[in-house]
Amino acid sequence: MAGSEAEQKVVVHVRSAGNAPILKQDKFKISGRDKFLRVIEFLRRQLHQDTLFVYVNSSFSPSPDELIIDLYNVRFWMLSY
């Protein structure tokens, strides 16, 4: 399945909210096959925090086992309405 949708890289743009610290690098690429848990773990390491609240498009908090590519596709679905 070379070139399939799940194998593509997705650019993740992170924005802080409230009094959360700002990351030096706010955009990074991740494989579409990775789970959202990988993003959460990355942010925990970067911010040195055990507890984080992470939202997609400031609207919902996905399950850690959601695939990144599925969340990426939901983003475009949300913009079309």
Order of alpha helices (4+ residues) and beta strands (2+ residues): beta-beta-alpha-alpha
